[in-house]
Amino acid sequence: MVIAASNVRPDFSQFGPIGLVVIQSTSLCNLDCSYCYLPDRQKKRVFDLNLIPLLVERILESPYAGPEFSLVWHAGEPLTLPTNWYDDATTLINQSLEHFGAQDLEIDQHVQTNATLINNDWCDCFRRNEIVVGISVDGPEDIHDAHRRFRNGRGSHAMAMRGIEALHRNQVPFHCISVITADAMEQPERMYRFYRDNGINDVGFNVEEKEGINTSSSMAGSNMEAKYKDFLRTFWRLSEQDGYPVVLREFEQVISLIQGDRRMKQNELNRPFSILSVDAQGDFSTFDPELLSVASDRYGTFNLGNLKTHSLEESTRTESFQRLLQDMTQGVETCHKGCEHFGLCGGGNGSNKFWEHGTLASSETNACRFGTKIPVEVLLERFEESPPIEVNRTTTASRSS
C-alpha cells in the first residue's frame, strides 16, 4: 500500500475557526517530572476567573469563532486548585454564553491531570461539570517513577494509580497520555500489560522530546527510531492477540484518513487561531500550546497580547504575529514540498521545529519521525497483511505530558 502526499497547498490566508482553547488554570504542579518543558511549575499563579466573561467575549467578537470548541485546563497541575474553582468556572462560562446570547455555542470542558490528586470528590466534580478527563501516567511503577517524581524525589506512581482506581470506581471515563522514554521502549510487553491490567484502553504516546527547559531526550538517534518501530509492532501484536481494545492515538488519525481517502493540507497546530492558548496571567498565543509564554532570542515571546488589552484580531496585526506567521508558513511549505508524509500530518508542529532547529521556518524533526513517520510505516506494514481496522470515535486530547 502506498500513501500519496497531499497535493493541496496549505492556505495561510484562512484563520480559525477556534476549535481548542487551552487555559492554564494554574502554573503550579505538584510533580517535578524530569522531561517537563515548563519553567515555572513551582510557582502558584492562578487564572483569574473574572477573565472568563472577557475570554468568551474575545472569542465571540473575533472572526475566528466557530460553532463549538473544547476548553482544556492544562499546563501545570489543574487539580492543585479546589473542586469549587471548577464549579465557579463552569457557572461563569454558562453565564457568559447567556449574557452574549451565545447559548448555542457548544463548549466541552477537559482537564489533563497527573492523576495523583483524584479522589471521589474530584470524580463528583468531573461529573457535575461534565469535564472530560485525560490522565498522564507512564506505565509500570519503575518506568513511571524514573521520571515522574515529587520534588522530594519520591515517585508518584502509587498515588496516580489510586487516582485511576477512583475513576474506575466512580465510572468516570478517561484517556491516557504516556511519555515514552528509552526505558519504556525496551519493555513493550510490560507497557501493554500495564494498560490491559488497569483497564486503560485509550492511549496516546508522547515520545520524550527536546522541549522547553528539557534540553535533551533519551530517544534521540536512528537506533532509537528502529527500536520504537519494534515497540509499536510488538504493542499492536499483543493487543490483537488478547483482543483487548487499546486504541492508540498515533494510529487512529492516520487510519481515519486512509479509510476516508483524505489528505491533510494543514493541521490545527500550524493554522492560526485554530488553537487559542491562555496562561494564568491572561496572556494569549496561538499555534502550539507548548509555545505559550516561551521567550526566545529569535521571536521574543510567542505571546500575542493579553485578554485585557488586545482583541484576537488586533493581535494578528502586530509585527510579532506577522513574523511568526511568515516563518510558520515557510516551514509548512518546506514540509509540503519535500515530505511524502505531508498529507498525513499537515506540516508538523511548530514547537518541535523551534526547539530542535531554533526556527519555525524548518521542516523535519525528531518529533515528526516518532509521531508520524514511524507509526505510518508500522500501519502500512500491518495493512499489507489485512484491511484497516475500523475507527468510529473522536477524542480531543492534548499531546502534552
Buried (B, 14 or more C-beta within 10 A) or exposed (E): EEBEBBEEEBEBEEBBBBBBBBBBBBBBBBBBBBBBBBEBBEEBBBBEBEBBBBBBBBBBEBEBBBEEBBBBBBBBBBBBBEBEBBEEBBEBBEEBBEEBEBEEBEBEBBBBBBBBBBBEEBBEBBEEBEBBBBBBBBBBBEBBBBBBBBEEEEBBBEBBBBBBBBBBEBEBEBBBBBBBBBBBBEBBEEBBBBBBEBEBBBBBBBBBBBBBEBEEBBBBEEEBBEBBBEBBBBBBBBBEEEEBEBBBBBBBBBBBBBEEEEBBBBBBBBBBBBBBBBBBBBBBBBBBBBBBBBEEEEBEBBBBBBBEEBBBBBBBEEEBBEBBBEBBBBBBBBBBEEBEBBBBBBBBBBBBBBBBBEBBBBBBBBBBBBBBBBBBBBBBBBBEEEEBBEBEEEBBBBBBB
